[in-house]
Amino acid sequence: MTLSTEKGGVWRWANSTCMLAMALIVLLAFIDVIGRYMLSKSLPGGFDIALRLQAFVILWGIALASRERAHICVDLLAPAMTARLGSFVQTFANACTMLFFAACGFAAVLQIPKLYGNGERLAGVDIPAWPFQVLAYAGLVLAAVAAIRPKPSKDA
């Protein structure tokens, strides 16, 4: 897999997977609500799976937003800066963002053996919880990559 926007790239896959996960969250919630109110039965494991999918979408969404530079930016001083100083400030901000997400990703990766070893399972469906968490944690690592390798601008 390549880190590009071309067909089959990680970023395209991440975007599509996040959209699919969001649709699945909505579908699980819909089925659970209908089941509770019309059949007096809840969807087994629906809440736990939706919760894990939300973590996935949030952490991978952060990576996608970092890649697209679609996050919140405060550019009060940018118009007053020279192009060279602005470039330095942007590089410094990217480095700080990368270090933050790299530290979070490193801490999350250190948790993987504990997650696997504790044997936690999702209630109602009896499937292991660790794969959901590992996939979500991968979003933090990808966010660090996105901070050092932003999407090429269209004006360049």
C-alpha positions in Angstrom: 0.0 0.0 0.0 1.2 3.5 -0.8 0.7 6.7 1.2 -1.0 8.5 -1.7 -4.4 9.5 -2.9 -4.2 7.2 -6.0 -6.5 4.3 -6.2 -5.6 1.7 -3.5 -3.6 4.1 -1.3 -3.8 4.1 2.5 -5.5 7.5 2.6 -8.2 6.5 0.2 -8.8 3.3 2.1 -8.9 5.2 5.4 -11.4 7.7 4.1 -13.7 4.9 2.7 -13.4 2.8 5.8 -14.3 5.7 8.1 -17.3 6.4 6.0 -18.3 2.7 6.1 -17.8 2.7 9.9 -19.9 5.7 10.4 -22.7 4.1 8.3 -22.4 1.0 10.4 -22.6 3.0 13.7 -25.8 4.6 12.4 -27.2 1.2 11.3 -26.4 -0.4 14.7 -28.0 2.5 16.5 -31.1 2.3 14.3 -31.5 -1.4 14.7 -30.9 -1.2 18.4 -33.5 1.5 18.9 -36.1 -0.2 16.7 -35.5 -3.5 18.6 -35.8 -1.9 22.0 -38.9 0.1 21.3 -40.8 -2.3 19.0 -39.6 -5.7 20.1 -38.4 -5.0 23.7 -35.1 -6.6 22.8 -31.7 -4.9 22.4 -29.2 -5.8 19.7 -26.6 -8.0 21.5 -23.2 -6.3 21.4 -24.5 -3.4 19.3 -23.5 -0.7 21.8 -20.0 -2.1 22.4 -19.3 -2.5 18.7 -20.6 1.0 17.9 -18.4 2.4 20.8 -15.3 0.7 19.4 -16.2 1.9 15.8 -16.5 5.5 17.1 -13.0 5.3 18.5 -11.8 4.1 15.2 -13.5 6.9 13.3 -12.3 9.6 15.6 -8.6 8.5 15.6 -8.5 7.8 11.9 -10.5 11.0 11.2 -7.8 13.0 13.1 -5.2 11.4 10.7 -7.3 12.3 7.7 -7.9 15.9 8.9 -4.1 16.3 9.5 -3.3 15.0 6.0 -5.8 17.3 4.4 -4.9 20.2 6.7 -8.6 20.4 7.5 -8.1 20.9 11.2 -8.6 24.2 13.0 -5.8 26.7 12.4 -5.3 30.1 13.9 -3.6 32.3 11.5 -3.7 35.7 13.2 0.0 36.4 12.6 0.3 34.7 9.2 -0.4 37.8 7.1 2.3 39.8 8.9 5.0 37.1 8.4 7.4 36.9 5.5 7.1 33.8 3.3 10.3 32.3 4.8 9.2 32.9 8.4 5.7 31.5 7.6 7.3 28.4 6.1 9.4 27.9 9.3 6.4 28.4 11.6 4.5 25.8 9.5 7.3 23.3 9.6 7.7 23.9 13.4 3.9 23.3 13.9 4.1 20.1 11.8 7.0 18.9 13.8 5.1 19.5 17.1 2.0 17.8 15.8 4.1 14.8 14.6 5.8 14.5 18.0 2.5 14.7 19.8 0.9 12.0 17.7 4.0 9.9 17.6 4.1 9.9 21.4 0.4 9.0 21.7 0.9 6.3 19.0 3.9 4.9 20.8 2.1 4.8 24.1 -0.9 3.1 22.4 1.4 0.5 20.7 2.9 -0.3 24.1 -0.7 -1.2 25.3 -1.2 -3.8 22.6 0.3 -6.8 24.5 -1.8 -5.9 27.6 -4.9 -5.6 25.4 -4.3 -9.0 23.9 -3.4 -10.7 27.2 -6.3 -9.5 29.3 -8.8 -11.4 27.2 -11.5 -8.7 27.2 -14.5 -9.6 25.1 -17.4 -7.6 23.8 -20.5 -8.3 25.8 -23.3 -10.1 24.0 -21.3 -11.2 21.0 -18.3 -12.9 22.7 -15.7 -11.5 20.3 -12.3 -10.2 21.4 -12.1 -6.4 21.9 -8.4 -6.0 21.1 -8.6 -5.9 17.3 -11.0 -2.9 17.5 -8.6 -1.1 19.7 -5.5 -1.9 17.7 -7.2 -0.6 14.5 -8.1 2.6 16.4 -4.6 3.0 17.7 -3.2 2.7 14.2 -5.0 6.0 13.5 -2.6 7.7 15.9 0.4 6.3 14.1 -1.0 7.4 10.8 -1.7 10.9 12.2 2.0 11.2 13.0 2.8 10.2 9.4 0.3 12.7 8.1 1.9 15.5 10.1 5.3 14.9 8.4 3.9 14.1 5.0 1.0 16.4 4.3 -1.1 16.1 1.1 0.6 18.0 -1.7 -1.1 21.3 -2.3 -2.9 21.8 -5.6 -1.2 25.2 -6.2 2.4 23.8 -6.0 
